Amino acid sequence: MEIAQVEAFLAVGTFGGFRRAADALRVTQPAISARIKALEGSLGVTLFERGRTGLALSPAGRALRPHAEQLLHAVALARQAVHDLRPATGGALTIAAALSICTYLLPDVLKRFQAAHPRTLITVRSGHSREVLEMVLGGEAELGLARSLHHPEVETVSLRDDPLVLVAAPRSAVARGRRARLEEVAAQPLILFDRGSSDWTLSHGLFRRAGLVPNVVLEVESIEAAKRMVERGIGLAFLPLLAVGREIARRRLVAVDVRDAEPLRRSLDVIHPRQRPLSAQGQALLRTLRAAVARTAPARAGRPRR
């Protein structure tokens, strides 16, 4: 039994097919087929069977799967143990993060991290949540930071809530009452940002589910642009609390409670692959993230979600 064969077995079981497993492991489909055939030959069993819904694990495959996962985890731990014995160079760490997290959370976090780990080279890549997930799954980043992001192949650690809140300029009529019905909000000038993002979908869906058509007067590409437009009284916007907490505290923006609509809840999450243990640098950054978030808001959860 070879490690590559075990990796192929788990990939086929996870993705439900040889082609998608080959794409995930970045090898050819014949190579995946050959590895599975060799593994079945060495064990003397059939690991997959075809049913009405497609390829599925056979009884032998289901029995093997937990042991295969433990085996790959042990291999990853062994590699990490050897890596940690190398001469200390500070190492390198690549992380992927949603655009708003890069802007509003990471600068302070990385400043603290680099003060404690000055020899670690950090690379930050940004994108939407889906792109963050792809970078982590593809091994392009060790850690990912996004919102409400879950996938069977990653561990998700939720750091805190980061809901979308409705904000208005302090002198606006809506801000004076600090409360409004969704119908009243829909009639006000509304600013949306980053069309196609999860934030855009959440805020737009709030009106759609209520059968309302919002009075969208402006769409911009970034949260920062939307914030500046709201401050100048152009309209209202649903923005992440992480991005507007400082302005609300300084009374440059006012949070408005939409009393007849469900809260737009999201969590600020850290993800990393289940099959690869975090490096010493990754573990240190996760500790720094937890400490930084604990200083700015009550921690929502600290245990991995499965």
Summary of the structure (lengths in Angstrom):
residues: 306
radius of gyration: 23.6
end to end distance: 28.3
largest distance: 75.7
contacts: 963
relative contact order: 0.14
helix: 48%
strand: 24%
